[in-house]
Amino acid sequence: MPGHDPRAIANEFIKLSGNRPFNQMWLQKLVYMANGWNLAINHNPLTDARIEAWDGGPVYRKIWNHLRDYGYDADSKLLCRPSDGPYEAPLSQEERDVIEHVWKRYGDYSGNELSQMTHHSGTPWSNTYFGRGRNAALDEGEIQRYFVDLALAGRQ
């Protein structure tokens, strides 16, 4: 099953945040983590876009470019198409469960704290950033293995 536009997944976290202030780093890392957990649990990517190893951690250029060019909708705070409303995804129940899991586990962390989590040695970001270089694409298989290992470590 192909993944969803990362801007639609970002909107899921914006909806969950209510009136809580947030920033792009926070949003980027939650979408990345949701994709990783979906790979580990459901064996499919949640997003359909390339994830790059930027200085601040994993980044979806689609989200970054959208926020640079259009920002958030003034009323809803969602990421919206310039003339066609918010990005949405037809999520399965399993995908919604992963988003809820990520929200409960990571939603209270700041963007900087989430970024620090991705910077640990042995993470897909650190392996890519220091192995293939700045802005290189993270490997989906490596992301999946990393999150499977996190799940197994959590069971011990």
N, C-alpha and C positions, 0 to 999 in steps of 0.2 A: 504494500500500500504506500503510495507516495505521501510525503509529508505535506504540511500546511505552510502557508506563508508565515514567516516568523512575526510579521506585524500583527497577524490575527492572534497568535499565541501571546504576544506582548499585551494585547488588549484584554485577554483573559486575566492576566495578573493586575492590570490597571483596574478592572472591575472588582477584583477581590480586595484591592487596596482601599476601597472606599474613598474617604477624604484624606487619607494619609499622604503626605508629600513623598514624592519619589523622584529619582533622577535616571538618566539614561543608563548609567553603569549598573544600577540596581536591576533595571528592566532587562538589559542585555544578559546579565548573569543568570537571572531566573529563567529566561527562555532557553539559554544554553543548558542549564541544569535539567529543565523539563525534557529537553531533547535527549540528554544523556540517560536520564532515568527511563524514558520511554524506550530507548534502544535496549536497555538492560532488562526491562520488565516485559515489554510487548514485542521486542525484537524488530521494531520498525522505527525509522526516524520520525520524530514529531514535526520537524521542520523540513522544508524543501530547499533551503538556501545554504550556501557556503558559509562556514564559520572560520574566521581568520584570527590569527595570533597577533593581536595588537599589544602595545605596551601595557595597557590596562587589563589585559586578559582576553578571553574569547569574545569576539564581536561579530555580529551579523551586520554586514554593510547595508543590507536592505533597511534595517531599522535605523542605523546611523544616518544614512542618506535621507531617509524620510524625515527624521527629526530635524536635520539640518535644513532641509528644503521647505518643509511644511509645518513642523512643530506638532503640537497636540491640538485637538479640537478645543476651542475656548470653553464650551459648555460641558462636554462629556469627558474631556481629557484623554479621549481615545485617539489612536492613530487612524486617520480617515483618508480615504481616497479624495483627491482634490475636488471631485464633483459627484461622488457616488456613495457617501456614507462610510461608516467604519469598516475596517477589515474584520472579517468573520471567517470562522472555519467550521465545517460540519464535523465536529469532534465525536468520536465514539465514546461510550461510557468508560472504556479502559483508558482512553486518552484523558478524559476528564478526571479520572481517578489519579492519574499521574500528576496532573496539574495541581490537584488538591494536595497530594502528598508533598510536592515541592513547596507549595504555599505554606503548609503547616511546618515543614522542616526548615525552610530558609527565608520565609517572608518577613520575619522580624529583623533580619540582618540588614546592615546598610550596604550600599553599593560597594564601598571600599572594603568592608569585611568579606563580602562575597568574592570580590576580586582577589583578595589575599588567599582565599581558599583555592582559587584556580592557579595560583602561582607556586604552590608547593612543588618540590622536586618530584618528578615522576608523573605529574598530571599531563593530560594531552596537550594543554597549552604550553607547559614548560618544555616538553619534548619537541614540540613543533617550533616554538620561538627560538630555542637554543640549538635545535637540530637542523631545521630547514630555513629558519630566518623569520624576521619580522614580516607580518602580514601574510605569511604562508597559510594555506588551508589546513585545518585540523583534519585528521583522518577519522572517518566515521567508525571504522573497526576499532581503532584505538580508544575512541570515546566510549564505545559500547563495553569494551573490556574493562576500562577504568571504573565505570559505574557498576558493572557486575561485581568487580572486586570490592567496591564500597558496600554493596548489598551483602556480600558474603561476610565481610568484616563486621558488619552490624549485627549479624546473627550470632557471632561468637561471643 
